């Protein structure tokens, strides 16, 4: 959960819950002036030193120093984490936490429903003769490949899956949420019927959705699961759970349009392949690809729609810093047909001859122009200049020379048209030194946590934090999540296995990790920046302790807490001295 969501939930709970009521259920409290007093539940004492302020909605103990708000009390008293405390209070006070927590029980239940549905479809393809199995065999897909991808079959009955999932104890509203069933005239029926089913798994191997290919004629040809809390197409790629290792080994990925393209290429030995789930390539998918490789071969259909999709995909990949090329299928409508007809080696040749980003875009711009005609050459160059301005300056320089040779127009003239409006490259963030300013209004991970994680990625010796702040450093949910995963996967190596780290993180954490990876730590300044970060965290802790003591003093009774006031005042002076230093 993001830091912002956590703060919003905490504020909502604190505004709705009265701390005196919550604590009063487990600690007998008596009115004492404007406050309430009782025996501290966190240490053994006979004389009450535990004070609760209704006006400030805080508690403090002058015996053991425990202090905080209603969430802090519930967390400590019931031995819960933040989520457990929030859920406990939210349930009691009727506060909705819908969509607040990643990995919630509700999400786990949805994933289990998908897993059971995948098993149902899987068995249906194999237990008896059916059109789905015949269709896939006629498409040349082997038993081994069918099993590898977990491909299944949805029969033509209206309620086969519905009845099966009900028998497993799942409720209709959950099945509706996942798009596995629909409802009409108070009757539920299966969404997928008469289709070959392609389970869609995330990179963690969880079934998040399904794609269904109709057998025979009918519309739509492909039917995908609807978007849900566990399935967002923009964050996932089909088949990458199986092919990710091959993508890394080959240091390149072949990106295709359809499920069958992935399955067929994989069966024929092109294993570094994936598909974009029937939608235009998204920035999030480009970020996902970047975790595995920077080299992308777009192999979309040869028709105009496929070429337009390749053009859009190229821009997204290029802007994400990936090296993208277009693989043009020359014999057959799509990669599936081509590789069946011509084989793996012929497809590998297409891969070797893939057209680079700039060449493809300028080639598309040139289509329809007759360069033997002077006026059309000029019109083409106007279109070409638009393409050049989207490139980085060094690449644009190369293509300006090529255009000059191709059109017979001087480099100087082309440069004159081009100059002055170059699109700027995205500049990586430099690690903060002495400042906490951010170019964004809000970050999921504070800059100080970003800097520490970046240092850990450079040198794993920075993973070991000083004992006095080791459990206080990472406060954001995502920052703490990344740090914990780093600790789990690192076994004394000098460098962290970044691929292993990325595979262990969820989509949101990976998005933040990509930002951190782009940061620059000035060479030779690693230790200094680490010490600066530690110093800032210690100062932060001191400032918070200062505020805590001031709060305690404001609640203390001069007669009853005389000695404690002296102790706290002395402690406050020491803390303020450290802060000044």
Protein Blocks (a to p, Z undefined) as FASTA:
>chain_A
ZZklmmmmmmmmmmmpcfklmmmmmmccddehjbccdddfkbccfbdcbdcdfklopacd
fknopacdfklmmmmmnopafklmmmmmmmmnopafehkaghiaklmmmmmmmmmmmmmm
mmmmmmpgcfklmmmmmnopafklmmmnopacddfbfklmmmmmmmnopafklmmmnopa
cceehiacdfbghiacdddddfkopafbdcdddehjdddfbdcddddfklcfklpcehkl
mmmmmmmmnopacddfbfklmmmmmmnopabgcdeehpacdfklmmmmmmmoccdcdddd
fbfklmmmmmmmmmmmmmnopacdddddfbdjblklmmmmnojmlmmmmmmmpccfklmm
mmmmmgopafkbmklmmmmmmmmmmmmmmpcfklmmmmmmmmmmmnopafklmmmmmgop
accddddddddehiabdfbfbdfbdfklmmmmmmmmmpmklmpccfklmmmmpmbfklmm
mmmmmmmmpghiabdcfklmmmmpcfklmmmmmmmmmpccdehilmmmmmmmmmmmmmmm
mmmmmmmmmmmmmmpcfklmmmmmmmmmmmmmmmmmmmmZZ
